């Protein structure tokens, strides 16, 4: 069994809602904080390089004696495991699932982070550590993330589809070379392009070795392997206009799954319409369906095997109730590590 190096109680606090500047009243903030469980920090040695990697965890008392779903949530691009993801933790605790919030090498600005083999293994190590501590239901090992966490969730789906029961990915970049170009204006890289260059040691086209890293760390080149894994991909139609990741990234990811299944893909014309006009000229019945759990207008919804992509009325954001409801309906045996 891996050694538990340290345990540190961490209580998240929620003082603002929805990213706006209006704060909760003191009593409301205290009530919100009290409704969240205290997480413990576990330091787990990497099975690849031996370096200790932090993860925050929480589990209901019953998880010691009965099978319990495991929910792994991944932090965003510019953050690490200390990121406040209270709304996801709260949704997890309300369902009585085990919570894991790994670091996977932290902010995406170093070669060890940004979807590297080390970062991917950190997530797998955290899952196996949880399975040693609690009675994890291996038919219900779920992974989710938003933005950079969405990127990493889909990358794990492509590289390790057998290790998960289902994955929910929100507004994530899926082709790092294309995302680098999106954030490079007049030949000058912006914030995210610079972070990509720090992580992959250069811009796309710098060398064959660096281009190979771009492919290895971009979900679109691996999701054709996720043919039996249920994957839900979500993006707000305004993203790329008011947010940092165009909806084309989510649509390309879904098309990669389609190619693996030899199913019809979303057409280039439809992708252009959603990116440019924020609507389809000829939507299907599924594209106009209602989703009570999502609670937003849908502009596109397509399915391929057990996977689904949804473009909804919104921006660079996530909606935990919709994700958790969809995940809760998925059951599939996730293989243990060797």
Secondary structure, 3 states (H helix, E strand, C coil): CCCCCCCCEECCCCCECCCCCCECCHHHHHHHHHCCCCEEEEEEECCCCCCEEEEEEECCHHHHCCCEEEEEEECCCCCCCCCCCHHHHHHHHHCCCEEEEECCCCCCCCCCCCCCHHHHHHHHHHHHHHHHHCCEEEEEEEEEEECHHHHHHHHHHHHCHHHCCEEEEECCCCCHHHHHHHCEECCEECHHHHHHHHHHCCCCCCCHHHHHHHHHCCHHHCHHHCCCCEEEEEEECCCCCCCCCCCHHHHHHHHHHHHHHCCCCCCHHHHHHHHHCCCCCCCCCHHHCCCCCCCCCEEEEEEECCEEEEEECCCCCCCHHHHHHHHHCCCCCCCCCC
